[in-house]
Amino acid sequence: MDTLNFFIKYIKLDEEKRILISVQNQYESYLQEKTNKKMILDGLKSILKEDFKKLEIGKNICRITVIEGKEEAAKEKIHSELINGLNQAMEFMNQMGKKDDR
């Protein structure tokens, strides 16, 4: 299991061409916190810029609507940013662990 799959069940397009991101069950509660919702919205706007239209957050899923024709590219951008963010977080945690070992 790669790092992304530890947190995310899947990233795919639905029949309406919305981007669906489903989190693993143990992280559902994070999607419901107001500060996390704002952080997700701000992050999507930053990543997708003018292609972003709408965010809907359910129990364990985020539905992202983008400009028609940009769905696949937006899905790939989001996927890449999630991987980059997780890699940075893992590197940070490794660095913190090395400092604690000293």
Protein Blocks (a to p, Z undefined) as FASTA:
>chain_A
ZZklmmmmbdcddfkopacddddfklmmmmmpmklmmmmmmmmmmmnmmmpmbdcddfkb
ccddddehilmmmmmmmmmmmmmmmmmmmmmmmmmmmmmmZZ
